[in-house]
């Protein structure tokens, strides 16, 4: 019998301050050990994508009430708009609250653009049209 390697269930790729994610089956269907490894790998990739002072801000768990965190997220929002050519409009690119006190940046995705899952330490939540793509299969 040939030795077969078990296929990866996810891929995390870091490119500078961007973290891309592909998940090949729903996270809730993965064994707990794989989920733990996935979360650890994702956290490590995000941590390595930002400087230590930024990591302290984005990993605080209390971003909504931290003025420094809110200011940082607005800086990231503007950077995202510039880098990806999005509309500078709060109705088009907005800052939202996510579970467990996380802040995310939501926006209308452009068709045929692959967006990172995390950008400068902040999770992205693009609204995807039929032809747009994201660096995540979740």
N, C-alpha and C positions, 0 to 999 in steps of 0.2 A: 504494500500500500504506500502511495506517495504521501509525504507529509504535506498537509494542507494548512495554510495559515488562516485563522479566523478573520473574516473581513472586518475592517474598522466600522464602527457604528456611527462615527462622527469624525469630522475633520475640522481642526481649528488652525487657522493660518493668521499670522501676524505680519503686517506690512507697515512698519513704522508705528504711527499712532492709530492704526486701523486693525481691527480684529474681525476676521471673516469666519463664519461658522456654517458648516453643512452637517445636517443630521439625517441619517439614512433610514431611521425609523423613529416614530414618536418617542419622546423621552419617557413618557409614562409607561411605555412597553418594554423599556430596558430593565435588566436586572439591577437591583439596588447597588451592587458593587460597581457596575459600569456607570450608573448615574453619579455616584460619589467621585469616580475618576474624572468623568466629564466635567462636573462642577469645579473640581480642583484644577483641571487643565484650563478651563475657561478663565477662572480667576487668575491663574498664573499668567496667561496670555494678556489679559487686560492690565494686570499689574505691570508687566514688562513693557506695555505700550505707552505708559505715562511716567513722568518723573515722580519721585517719592512724595514731594509736597502735594502734588495733584492726587496721588493715590490716597493720601490721608483724607483728603476732602471727599473723594468719590466713594470711599469705603466706610465712611463714618456711620452710615445707616440712618442719619438724621438730616438729610440734605434739605428738606423743605423748610426747616426752621433755622438753617445756618446761612446767614447773609453771604459769607464767602462762597459757599457752595452754589447759591442762587446766582451770584455774580459770575462764577466760573461757567455754569451751565449756559448763561446768556452769551458768554464769549464763545463757547463751543457752538452754540446755535448760529451765531454770525459767521463763524469759520466754516461751518457746514454749508451755509447758504453760498458763501463765496466759492468754496472748493467745488461744489457740485452744481453751481449755477441755478440754485433754487430761487423762488420769489421771496423777497424780504417782506413778508407779510405775516402777521401773527395768525391769520386764518390758514396760511399755507404751510408754515413751519412753526410748530407750537411746542411748548414745554408742558409735559404732563406728569402726573403722579402715577406710579405703578405700584405693584404689591411690595410689601415689606419696606416701605419708605423710599423706594428707588424713584429717581426722576429719569424720565425718558424724553427724547426729542422725537416728536412725530411730524410727518410731512407727507405731502403728496409725491410719490415716487415718479420719476421720469421713466418712460418706456426704455427698455434695453440698457439701463444702467444697473450695475451691480453695486449695491451699497454694503458697507461693513455692518456687522452686527453691533459692534462697539466702535465709537469714534471718539478719540481723546478721552477715553475712560467712561463715556456716557453711552448708554444703550440707545439704539435707534429703533423707531417703530414706523417705518414707511407704510403708507396706504398704497397698496399695490394694485395697479390696473392689470388687465389680462396680459399685457405685453411687458410689464416691468418685472424686475428681478431683485432679489435681496441676497446678501451673503449669508443667508440662513434658509434652511428648508423647514423651519418650524412653523 
